[in-house]
Amino acid sequence: MINFKIKPLITLFFIVLANVLLAGNEDRVGSAGASQLLINPWARSIALGDASVASVTGIESSYINIAGLTSIKKTQIKLNHTNWLSSASIGFYSVGYGQRLDSTSFISIAVQSMSFGDNNITTVENPEGGIGVFSPKTSIINFGYAKLFTKNVSGGLNFKLISESISNLSSTGIAFDAGIKYIMDNQRLKIGITLKNLGPKMKYSGDGLATQVTYNSTEKNATLEQRSQPFEVPSLLNMGLAYDLLKDSIQSLNTMFSFTANSFSNDQYRFGVDYGFKSKSLAFNIRAGYVYEKNLLNSVTNTNALTGLTSGFSMDFNVGKTTAIGLEYAVRTSTPFGLIHTFGTTIAIK
């Protein structure tokens, strides 16, 4: 039976769930900002097409479902790098730290940063540049907390600080995620629900919105500042199932499915499979996934740069009795940008 303290939380999820589903509108596709909030930085869950809403573990939970943070044994540190949109030469860097506080409480800190390289500064008078360069930057700082309510039920919150800037404009904002995870008594079937990127509108400000003007009547100079249109962050709802087809001391085979209800883009259906093999000193996993949405295969009406297929693998080596070091890789397909690679490493202290 579910603990009575958990029932109000589950009820709240389904109330908000209904509101989010009713708010969906295809006419709003592309109207939100801060789209970097929709990019998964972590290789293992990328390889599964982000379908692991019900089965995600460790630091990767800070993006997929914060409730999965309760799987951390003691401490976990993760570093990942992505060549986002491949030929676009955008560097996407991620670092995360997770810690068990006691038998039921867990915290995490994760930072993502995008580097777009140097770009020429241009003006009306200097359209060809030659007057310097600027480097656009975006970053997300995540603060997560998760709690194990019972041996089968966990939940958590993830608070985000969002920052975007160019040479003379910047925008900051906040958002949060909430997630819950339920493991059936047979330990094979898992259910996960998460609400992501809920927060107020963001707005740009800075000297880039100011223009020097001269009044004809007085011939005096003044500064005219334009108003920036506020924009919303891309909120969404994820609901997922995972089932262990095989799980013993040597092998495991986990299948998963999730549905993503996006407020500002097409809804998505995600499928993933994870096969694992482990020995005394090594654990090896190979993963594959697929993400489908409306018009995905239509080059004329498609609204997503990604084409759905994902895959990857990881190797975890035991170093001593209490430490494991993992190497991980994932690839996403994109048209017309090519293959998007993510590499990373994980250090876990048990």
C-alpha positions in Angstrom: 0.0 0.0 0.0 1.2 3.5 -0.8 2.1 5.6 2.3 -0.6 8.1 3.1 1.9 10.9 2.9 2.5 10.1 -0.8 -1.1 10.3 -1.9 -1.4 14.1 -2.0 1.8 14.3 -4.1 0.5 11.8 -6.6 -2.9 13.6 -6.7 -1.1 16.9 -7.4 0.8 15.3 -10.3 -2.3 14.2 -12.0 -4.0 17.6 -11.5 -1.1 19.4 -13.1 -0.9 16.6 -15.7 -4.4 17.3 -16.9 -3.7 21.1 -17.2 -0.5 20.5 -19.1 -2.2 18.2 -21.6 -5.0 20.6 -22.2 -2.5 23.4 -22.7 -0.8 21.7 -25.7 -1.2 23.6 -29.0 0.6 22.9 -32.3 0.2 26.6 -33.1 2.7 27.4 -30.3 5.5 25.3 -31.8 8.8 27.3 -31.7 7.3 30.2 -29.7 9.2 29.4 -26.4 12.8 30.4 -25.6 15.6 28.9 -23.6 15.5 25.8 -25.8 18.8 24.6 -24.3 16.6 23.3 -21.4 15.4 20.6 -23.9 18.9 19.2 -24.6 19.9 16.2 -22.5 23.6 16.6 -21.6 24.2 13.0 -20.2 25.4 10.2 -22.4 23.7 7.1 -20.9 20.1 8.5 -21.0 20.8 10.1 -24.4 21.5 6.6 -25.8 18.1 5.5 -24.6 16.3 8.4 -26.4 15.5 10.0 -23.0 13.0 7.2 -22.5 14.3 6.3 -19.0 11.8 8.5 -17.0 11.0 5.5 -14.9 14.4 3.8 -14.6 17.0 6.6 -14.7 19.6 6.6 -11.9 22.3 8.9 -10.4 23.2 12.3 -11.6 21.5 11.8 -15.0 18.2 12.1 -13.0 18.8 15.9 -12.7 17.7 16.1 -16.4 15.4 13.0 -16.9 13.6 12.6 -13.5 15.0 14.0 -10.3 13.4 11.2 -8.3 16.0 8.7 -9.7 18.7 10.5 -7.6 17.8 8.2 -4.7 19.8 5.4 -6.4 23.1 7.0 -5.5 25.0 4.8 -3.0 27.1 7.5 -1.5 28.8 10.0 -3.9 28.7 10.4 -7.7 30.6 12.8 -10.0 30.0 13.0 -13.7 31.5 15.0 -16.6 30.2 15.0 -20.2 30.9 16.8 -23.4 28.8 17.1 -26.6 29.6 18.5 -30.0 26.1 19.9 -30.3 24.6 19.9 -33.8 27.9 18.5 -35.0 29.0 20.7 -37.9 27.7 23.8 -36.1 30.8 23.6 -33.8 28.9 24.3 -30.6 30.5 22.9 -27.4 28.1 21.6 -24.7 29.9 21.0 -21.4 28.3 19.3 -18.4 29.4 18.5 -14.8 27.4 17.0 -12.0 27.8 16.0 -8.4 25.4 13.9 -6.3 25.5 13.0 -2.6 23.5 10.9 -0.2 22.8 12.8 3.0 21.3 10.0 5.0 19.2 6.9 4.4 16.4 8.8 2.7 17.7 12.2 1.5 19.9 13.1 -1.5 21.1 16.3 -3.2 22.7 17.1 -6.5 24.4 20.1 -8.3 24.7 20.0 -12.0 26.0 22.7 -14.4 25.6 22.9 -18.2 27.3 25.5 -20.4 27.3 26.1 -24.2 30.1 27.7 -26.1 29.4 29.1 -29.5 32.9 30.3 -30.4 33.9 33.8 -31.5 31.7 35.8 -33.7 32.5 39.1 -35.5 30.8 42.2 -34.1 28.9 44.0 -36.9 27.1 47.3 -37.0 25.2 49.4 -39.6 28.4 51.3 -40.2 30.6 48.1 -40.2 28.5 45.3 -41.7 31.7 43.3 -42.5 33.0 43.4 -38.9 36.6 44.0 -38.2 35.9 45.8 -34.9 36.1 42.9 -32.5 34.5 39.6 -31.6 31.9 38.4 -29.1 31.1 35.0 -27.7 27.5 34.1 -27.0 27.0 31.9 -23.9 24.3 30.0 -22.2 24.4 28.2 -18.9 22.1 26.2 -16.6 22.8 25.6 -12.9 20.7 22.8 -11.3 20.1 22.3 -7.6 18.3 19.0 -6.9 16.8 17.3 -3.8 15.2 13.9 -3.7 13.7 11.8 -1.0 13.0 8.1 -0.6 9.5 8.0 1.0 9.3 4.2 1.0 11.4 1.4 -0.5 9.1 1.7 -3.6 8.4 5.4 -3.9 10.7 8.4 -4.3 10.2 12.0 -5.4 12.2 15.2 -5.8 12.5 18.8 -7.0 15.2 20.3 -9.2 15.6 24.1 -9.2 17.3 25.8 -12.2 19.0 29.1 -12.8 19.1 30.0 -16.5 21.5 32.5 -18.1 21.9 33.6 -21.7 24.1 36.4 -23.0 25.8 38.0 -26.1 28.0 41.1 -26.2 25.4 43.6 -25.2 22.3 41.7 -24.2 21.5 39.1 -21.5 18.6 37.3 -20.0 18.3 35.4 -16.7 15.5 33.2 -15.5 14.4 30.4 -13.1 12.5 27.2 -13.5 12.0 23.9 -11.6 11.3 20.3 -12.3 9.3 17.9 -10.1 9.4 14.1 -10.4 8.1 10.9 -8.8 9.1 7.3 -9.3 7.3 4.1 -8.2 8.8 0.6 -8.3 6.4 -2.3 -8.2 6.8 -4.9 -5.5 8.2 -7.4 -8.1 11.1 -4.9 -8.7 10.7 -5.3 -12.5 8.1 -2.8 -13.4 8.8 0.9 -12.8 6.6 4.0 -13.3 7.9 7.6 -13.5 6.3 11.0 -14.0 8.0 14.3 -14.2 7.0 17.9 -14.9 9.9 20.0 -16.3 10.8 23.6 -16.9 8.0 25.3 -15.0 8.8 28.9 -14.4 8.0 32.6 -15.1 8.7 34.3 -18.5 12.2 35.5 -19.3 13.2 38.8 -20.9 16.3 40.3 -22.6 17.8 43.5 -21.4 21.0 45.5 -22.0 22.7 48.2 -24.1 21.9 46.3 -27.3 18.3 47.5 -27.1 19.4 51.2 -26.9 19.8 53.5 -29.9 21.2 57.0 -30.1 18.7 59.4 -31.8 18.8 63.2 -32.6 15.6 65.3 -32.2 15.1 67.5 -35.3 13.4 70.2 -33.3 16.2 70.7 -30.8 19.1 68.9 -32.5 19.9 67.3 -29.1 20.9 63.7 -28.7 19.0 61.1 -26.6 19.0 57.4 -26.0 16.0 55.5 -27.2 15.6 52.1 -25.5 13.4 49.4 -27.2 11.3 47.0 -25.1 12.1 43.3 -25.3 9.2 40.9 -25.8 9.1 38.4 -22.8 9.2 34.7 -23.7 8.2 31.5 -22.0 10.4 28.6 -21.1 9.6 25.2 -22.8 7.5 23.4 -20.1 6.7 19.8 -20.6 5.3 16.6 -19.0 7.0 13.2 -19.2 5.3 9.9 -18.2 7.3 6.7 -18.5 7.3 2.9 -17.9 10.2 0.6 -17.6 10.3 -3.2 -17.4 13.2 -5.6 -16.7 12.8 -8.5 -19.1 16.0 -10.1 -17.7 17.8 -9.4 -14.5 20.2 -11.7 -12.7 23.7 -11.5 -11.3 25.3 -11.5 -14.7 22.9 -10.1 -17.3 20.1 -7.5 -17.5 17.7 -6.4 -20.3 15.6 -3.4 -19.6 12.9 -2.0 -21.9 11.3 1.4 -21.5 8.7 3.8 -23.0 7.8 7.3 -22.3 5.4 10.0 -23.6 6.4 13.6 -23.7 3.7 16.3 -23.8 5.4 19.5 -24.9 3.7 22.8 -24.4 5.7 24.5 -27.3 6.5 21.7 -29.7 5.1 18.4 -31.0 4.4 15.6 -28.5 6.9 12.8 -28.6 7.0 9.0 -28.1 10.2 7.6 -26.8 11.5 4.0 -26.8 14.7 2.6 -25.3 16.4 -0.7 -24.6 19.4 -1.3 -22.3 21.4 -4.6 -22.3 23.9 -5.1 -19.6 26.6 -7.7 -18.8 28.8 -7.6 -15.7 31.6 -9.6 -14.1 33.4 -9.1 -10.8 35.4 -6.1 -12.0 33.6 -4.8 -15.1 30.0 -3.8 -16.1 29.3 -3.2 -19.8 26.0 -1.8 -21.2 24.9 -1.2 -24.8 21.9 1.0 -25.4 19.6 2.1 -28.2 16.6 4.4 -28.5 14.2 6.1 -30.8 12.2 9.3 -30.5 9.1 9.8 -32.7 7.1 12.9 -33.2 4.6 14.2 -35.9 6.2 14.9 -39.3 9.6 13.7 -38.0 10.4 12.0 -41.4 9.0 14.8 -43.5 11.9 17.1 -44.5 9.5 19.9 -45.4 7.3 20.1 -42.3 9.7 18.6 -39.7 10.3 21.1 -36.8 13.1 19.1 -35.1 16.8 19.0 -36.1 17.1 15.5 -34.5 15.9 12.5 -36.6 15.1 10.1 -33.7 17.7 7.4 -33.6 20.1 7.2 -30.6 22.6 4.6 -29.4 25.6 4.2 -27.1 27.5 2.2 -24.5 29.2 2.4 -21.2 31.9 0.5 -19.3 32.3 0.7 -15.5 35.4 -0.6 -13.8 35.7 -1.3 -10.1 38.7 0.4 -8.5 39.2 -1.0 -5.1 36.2 -2.1 -3.0 34.3 1.3 -2.8 35.0 3.1 -6.1 34.0 2.6 -9.7 35.0 4.6 -12.8 32.8 4.6 -15.8 33.4 5.6 -19.5 30.3 6.5 -21.5 29.4 7.4 -25.1 26.2 8.2 -27.0 25.3 9.4 -30.5 22.2 11.2 -31.9 21.4 11.5 -35.6 20.5 14.9 -37.1 19.7 16.2 -40.5 21.4 18.2 -41.9 24.0 18.5 -39.2 25.2 14.9 -39.0 26.1 12.8 -36.0 26.0 14.4 -32.5 28.5 12.7 -30.2 28.5 12.8 -26.4 31.5 11.5 -24.3 31.9 11.3 -20.6 33.1 9.7 -17.4 31.5 8.9 -14.1 33.1 8.4 -10.7 31.0 6.6 -8.1 31.9 6.0 -4.5 29.8 3.3 -2.8 
